[in-house]
Amino acid sequence: MTEPKYTQADLDAVSDNPEWTAADFAEAKPFAEAFPELAQSKRGPQRKPTKVSTTIRLSPDVLDRFKAGGPGWQSRIDDALRKAVGLG
């Protein structure tokens, strides 16, 4: 077994999520008590998905062109396909 290249001191220096102690657990409050407004909020009814997840193979240059437009590239592909089949 190889030795790690970092020490516990290294981990402690960069950790923003330290392990809880018994004192931390003793002082913890239930979510509903700590955040009553959030605990009382209700999510809306689940909506039926409007799209179906699938896998297709595309030419790299086609995919690169759509991704070059930034976020929303999958929706742009959907729009282009809808137009190509006469739905858009």
BALOBA-1460 file (C-alpha; in Angstrom, 3 decimals):
// residues 88
<rec num="1" residu="m" x="0.000" y="0.000" z="0.000"/>
<rec num="2" residu="t" x="1.371" y="3.410" z="-0.929"/>
<rec num="3" residu="e" x="1.465" y="6.172" z="1.623"/>
<rec num="4" residu="p" x="-0.737" y="9.213" z="0.927"/>
<rec num="5" residu="k" x="1.092" y="12.259" z="-0.397"/>
<rec num="6" residu="y" x="-0.697" y="14.497" z="2.064"/>
<rec num="7" residu="t" x="-0.895" y="14.683" z="5.831"/>
<rec num="8" residu="q" x="-3.819" y="15.189" z="8.164"/>
<rec num="9" residu="a" x="-2.520" y="18.734" z="8.683"/>
<rec num="10" residu="d" x="-2.825" y="19.272" z="4.910"/>
<rec num="11" residu="l" x="-6.431" y="18.078" z="4.986"/>
<rec num="12" residu="d" x="-7.250" y="20.228" z="7.995"/>
<rec num="13" residu="a" x="-5.794" y="23.285" z="6.276"/>
<rec num="14" residu="v" x="-8.045" y="22.979" z="3.230"/>
<rec num="15" residu="s" x="-11.156" y="21.419" z="4.741"/>
<rec num="16" residu="d" x="-14.289" y="23.523" z="4.818"/>
<rec num="17" residu="n" x="-16.323" y="20.595" z="6.107"/>
<rec num="18" residu="p" x="-14.627" y="19.333" z="9.262"/>
<rec num="19" residu="e" x="-15.776" y="16.157" z="10.931"/>
<rec num="20" residu="w" x="-18.407" y="16.766" z="13.602"/>
<rec num="21" residu="t" x="-17.534" y="16.270" z="17.242"/>
<rec num="22" residu="a" x="-19.838" y="15.024" z="19.990"/>
<rec num="23" residu="a" x="-20.273" y="18.670" z="21.052"/>
<rec num="24" residu="d" x="-21.361" y="19.618" z="17.513"/>
<rec num="25" residu="f" x="-24.012" y="16.888" z="17.545"/>
<rec num="26" residu="a" x="-25.199" y="17.937" z="21.011"/>
<rec num="27" residu="e" x="-25.751" y="21.519" z="19.802"/>
<rec num="28" residu="a" x="-27.422" y="20.560" z="16.510"/>
<rec num="29" residu="k" x="-31.056" y="21.510" z="15.927"/>
<rec num="30" residu="p" x="-33.616" y="19.770" z="13.728"/>
<rec num="31" residu="f" x="-34.063" y="21.360" z="10.299"/>
<rec num="32" residu="a" x="-37.624" y="22.493" z="11.083"/>
<rec num="33" residu="e" x="-36.398" y="24.296" z="14.183"/>
<rec num="34" residu="a" x="-33.379" y="25.901" z="12.517"/>
<rec num="35" residu="f" x="-35.247" y="26.946" z="9.342"/>
<rec num="36" residu="p" x="-38.988" y="27.046" z="10.106"/>
<rec num="37" residu="e" x="-39.914" y="29.046" z="6.979"/>
<rec num="38" residu="l" x="-38.213" y="26.566" z="4.692"/>
<rec num="39" residu="a" x="-39.613" y="23.583" z="6.553"/>
<rec num="40" residu="q" x="-43.171" y="24.860" z="6.064"/>
<rec num="41" residu="s" x="-42.804" y="25.631" z="2.380"/>
<rec num="42" residu="k" x="-44.300" y="23.046" z="0.085"/>
<rec num="43" residu="r" x="-43.130" y="22.077" z="-3.355"/>
<rec num="44" residu="g" x="-45.622" y="22.341" z="-6.142"/>
<rec num="45" residu="p" x="-47.145" y="19.303" z="-7.771"/>
<rec num="46" residu="q" x="-44.767" y="17.227" z="-9.835"/>
<rec num="47" residu="r" x="-45.059" y="18.052" z="-13.492"/>
<rec num="48" residu="k" x="-45.063" y="15.404" z="-16.129"/>
<rec num="49" residu="p" x="-41.774" y="15.433" z="-18.045"/>
<rec num="50" residu="t" x="-42.182" y="17.142" z="-21.403"/>
<rec num="51" residu="k" x="-39.135" y="15.474" z="-22.955"/>
<rec num="52" residu="v" x="-37.751" y="11.959" z="-23.069"/>
<rec num="53" residu="s" x="-34.159" y="11.157" z="-22.154"/>
<rec num="54" residu="t" x="-32.346" y="9.274" z="-24.897"/>
<rec num="55" residu="t" x="-28.909" y="8.742" z="-26.367"/>
<rec num="56" residu="i" x="-27.943" y="9.582" z="-29.938"/>
<rec num="57" residu="r" x="-24.626" y="9.711" z="-31.750"/>
<rec num="58" residu="l" x="-23.748" y="12.991" z="-33.457"/>
<rec num="59" residu="s" x="-20.809" y="14.023" z="-35.586"/>
<rec num="60" residu="p" x="-18.181" y="15.792" z="-33.464"/>
<rec num="61" residu="d" x="-18.309" y="18.925" z="-35.617"/>
<rec num="62" residu="v" x="-22.103" y="19.146" z="-35.271"/>
<rec num="63" residu="l" x="-21.910" y="18.745" z="-31.509"/>
<rec num="64" residu="d" x="-19.075" y="21.275" z="-31.273"/>
<rec num="65" residu="r" x="-21.136" y="23.821" z="-33.234"/>
<rec num="66" residu="f" x="-24.126" y="23.490" z="-30.874"/>
<rec num="67" residu="k" x="-21.972" y="23.505" z="-27.722"/>
<rec num="68" residu="a" x="-20.117" y="26.603" z="-28.953"/>
<rec num="69" residu="g" x="-23.353" y="28.526" z="-28.374"/>
<rec num="70" residu="g" x="-23.048" y="27.903" z="-24.626"/>
<rec num="71" residu="p" x="-25.671" y="26.583" z="-22.222"/>
<rec num="72" residu="g" x="-28.898" y="25.385" z="-23.798"/>
<rec num="73" residu="w" x="-27.188" y="23.439" z="-26.575"/>
<rec num="74" residu="q" x="-29.422" y="20.405" z="-26.026"/>
<rec num="75" residu="s" x="-32.537" y="22.540" z="-26.424"/>
<rec num="76" residu="r" x="-31.083" y="24.060" z="-29.595"/>
<rec num="77" residu="i" x="-30.523" y="20.556" z="-30.994"/>
<rec num="78" residu="d" x="-34.139" y="19.712" z="-30.103"/>
<rec num="79" residu="d" x="-35.343" y="22.881" z="-31.856"/>
<rec num="80" residu="a" x="-33.311" y="22.078" z="-34.975"/>
<rec num="81" residu="l" x="-34.634" y="18.516" z="-35.092"/>
<rec num="82" residu="r" x="-38.228" y="19.712" z="-34.611"/>
<rec num="83" residu="k" x="-37.809" y="22.088" z="-37.576"/>
<rec num="84" residu="a" x="-36.203" y="19.335" z="-39.663"/>
<rec num="85" residu="v" x="-39.208" y="17.031" z="-39.183"/>
<rec num="86" residu="g" x="-41.784" y="19.796" z="-39.631"/>
<rec num="87" residu="l" x="-42.791" y="20.288" z="-36.000"/>
<rec num="88" residu="g" x="-41.284" y="23.692" z="-35.408"/>
